[in-house]
């Protein structure tokens, strides 16, 4: 399943979509991510998630990080789910949900919290 032709960095033809960038290709139903030093990831049709390790120095833990976050998120989006970029914490016994745009970082939000109005 993990053949070079199945992954982003090795494809002869790069498919483009309105949200594509240099490292992420997002044509409808086909999300592809290349992370230098980690690997290539592809979510296709809301049903298939494939990957290839950059090289043997990449740990299983590093691969899992992107498979269960970005990869599964891409599959859910392809299935029509609403996927939010955020994290949660407990403060004074209450759950707090921090949501952010995809290009921001929740850690920065924690350093400069602002009350919700």
Secondary structure, 3 states (H helix, E strand, C coil): CCCHHHCHHHCCCCCCCCCCCCCEEEECCEEEEEECCCEEEEEECCCEEEEEECCCCCCHHHHHHHHHHHHHHHHHHHCCCCCCCEEEEEECCEEEEEECCCCCCHHHHHHCCCCCC
